[in-house]
């Protein structure tokens, strides 16, 4: 399935095998959704919108199951936990909220960033959450401890980028974190090594600007890093050596998002 968020406030769900549209979620005239995410058990989809709320929908019938309200700014990013029982929402109000997807109850609010949060990721084992902000920092949170206490339990703050953090991705083993910024770099951090205060830096090519959109994705085996920037040209890097492996030429405008296929063979 493919989810497509439209500017008119609706989100479409498509069956990619048949090519047919399954559902049209939301309604025309409302503020648009900024992010969509499928649960890993393929039963739910969540949308986060400019009005500051998130909605959980059933993929079986397109029914609106829950509306999660509480942020005081737009919801920029959302992410399901690997067991599909938790939804994280990152907002322009500078907080991340954790929600129980069955009851809709707020489990915790993570405070710590001094500005809008633009990037969000949950580790593959569901133990950690990473958030990236307009304040140029990345914070790593203990998810279980945050839920138990009802408030954010911060483990680590990563600083080194000189512009906002626009995208974050965990490696498949959860030991490394890749972060992207319009400062023209992507950094890969060893989050289990306190001495790794700078991260491995990948120059992300010319054309990096404060307006340029920067995105990243790690290959399923964690050996390759895919980056995009404002110069129209996605690049693929070796995460161990830092060597640039591929330059993907052909687009004639900014590439706004790029991702590996689940088998890692296609981009």
N, C-alpha and C positions, 0 to 999 in steps of 0.2 A: 504494500500500500504506500501511497504518497499523500502527504498533507500539504496543502497550498493555502497560505493565508493571504487574503485579498485586502486591498485598501478600503473596501466598502464595509468592513466589519465582519465579513463571513469567512469561514474556512472550509475548503473543499477537501473531501477524502476520496481518493481514486484507487480503484483496483488496477494494478499495473499489468496483470495477466490478461484480463478481458478488455482493458482500456475504458471501462465504464466508470462513471461517477457514482459512488456509493451514498455519500451524504453531503449535505450543505449545512454546516453548523453555524450557529449564531444568526444574526439578522442584519439586513442592510441598514445603513444609517448610524450604526454605533461606531465607537472608536475602534480602530483596527487592532488585530492581534500582532504583537511583536515577536512572539516565539511559539512554536508548537513542539510537542514531544510525545512519542509513543512509549507506553510502558513495555518493558521487555517481555512480559507474558502475553503481549498483543491483545489485551482485553480493553485497554483504556487509551485515550489520548487526552492530553492537557493543552490548553491554550492560555497564554498570558497576554493581557491587553494594556492599552494605553490609559485605561481608566483606573488601573491599580489593582485589578482582581485577576484571578485565574479560574478557569472552568475545567472540570473533569467530565469527559463524555464517554459513553459506552461505544465501543467499536462493533458491538453486536447489533445495535439498532439505532445508533446515533442519538440516544437519549442524553439530555443534560442531567448528570448525576449530582454534581456539587458545584457551587460557586464559592470560591475562597476569597474573602474580603478582609482587609486589614492593613494593607500597605497605604502609604500616603504619597505615593508616586507611581509612575508607570511600572509595569512588570516587564523587565527587559529580557530575562532569561528564566527558563524553567528546566527542571531535570527530575526524572524519576530515579529512585534508588533501584539497584539491581533486582531486588525482590518485589518490586512494583508496589510496595506498601507505603512508601513515603514520597511526597513531592516537595521539592525545594523551589522557592521562587526568589529571584533576585530583583531588586527594585531601584528605581531612581531615588528613593528615600534613603539610600545608603545601608539598607538592611537586607538580610536573607531570612525568610521564614520557612519553617519546616511544618508540613501538614500530614496528618493521617488521611490516606486516600479513601478509607472506608467511612470513617465518621465525619471527616471534614474538620476535625478539631486541630487547632494550632498547637504544635508540640514544643516549639521554641522559636525565639527570635534572636538572630545573631547580629550583635552590634560590634562595631570596631572600625569600619571604614569611615572616612571623613567626607566622602562624596559618593556620587552615583555608582552603582555596581553594574558593570556591563558584561561580565563573563562569569560562568558558573559551570562546575563539573563535579561529579561524584565518582570516587574511585571504584574500580571494578568489584572490589569486595564489599563495598558499601560502608566502609569504616571512616572514610575521610570525605570532606567537602572542601573544594577550593573555590575562592571567589576573587575576581579581579575588578579593579575599580578605576574610576576617573582620578583617584588620588595617587595613581601610579604604583600601588602596592598590590600584592597577592597575599591572601590570608588562607591558611590551612586550618580547618576545624575538625575536632573529634565529634563525629555525628552521634555516636551512642551516648557519650558523656553530655552532649548538648541536650539531647532529648531527656535524659535522666534528670538533669538539673533544671530544664526549662529555659535555659539561656546558653548563649554561645560559649563553647569551650575552645578557645584559640590555642593552637599548638605552635604555630610558626607564622612569621610575617616575612615575605620575600620582597626586597626592595632592590632596585637597580635599573629598571626601565626609566626613561626620562619623559615618557608620555603615558597616556591612559592605557589600561589593559583591555584589549578588545576580544581576546579569545584565549581559552584554556583547554588543555587536553591531558588526561592521565595516560601513561603507558599501560599496556595490558596487565603488567604485573603490579601496577600501582606504586612502583618505586620512584618513578620520575614524573615530572610535570613539565609540559611545554606551555609557554606563555608568549603571546604575540602582542605587539604594540606598534602604533604608527611612528615610533621613534626610529623605525627602519631595521629593527632586530627582532628575532625570535630567540628566546632563552629556554634551555632545557635544564631543569634543576633536579638534583638528587635530594628529594625531600626527607630522606632518612639519614642524611649526613649533615650535621650542624655546621661543619666546616665549609660546606658548599654555599657561600654567601653571594656568589656572582652568577653561577650557572654557566653552562656552555653556551656561547653566543654564536648564532647563525646570522650573518649579514643577509638581509632579506632583499637585496638588490636595490637599484635606483628607483626613484619615484616615490619614496616614502614621504608622506606629508601628514600634517595634522588632520587633513580631511580624508586621507586615504584609508580605505577599509582594509584591515589586516585579519586574515583567518588562518587557522592551522588545523591539521588532522594528523594523528599518528597512525601508521599502518597497523593492522591487527597483530602482527608479531613484534611491534615496537621498534623495528630496525630502521624505518624510514619516516621522515617528517615531510609533510606536504604543507607548503606555505603559499599564500597569495598576498599581493600588495597592490599599490596604485599604478604599477607600470604595465599592467595587462598580462603579466607572465607568471603563472604558477611555477613553483620550483619544488624539486624533491631532493632531500638531503639524507645522508647516512647519519643516524643519531649517535653512533659510536665515534666516528672519526671527524664528523662535521663537514665531510666532503659533499659538495653539490653533485648529485648524480644525474639529474635531468632538468632541462628547461623546457617548459611546455609552451611553445610559440603558436600563435594563430588567432587569439582573441584581439579585437580592435578596440576594446574598452575595458574598464575595470572589472576584474573577476571578483564577484561579491561573496562567493562561497565555493569551496571545493572539498571533496571527501573521497576516501578510499572505499571500494566495494568490500563487502564482508570477507572475501577471500584474498583481498590485497592485490589482486591482479589488474584492477582497473581504477581509473580516477575519473 
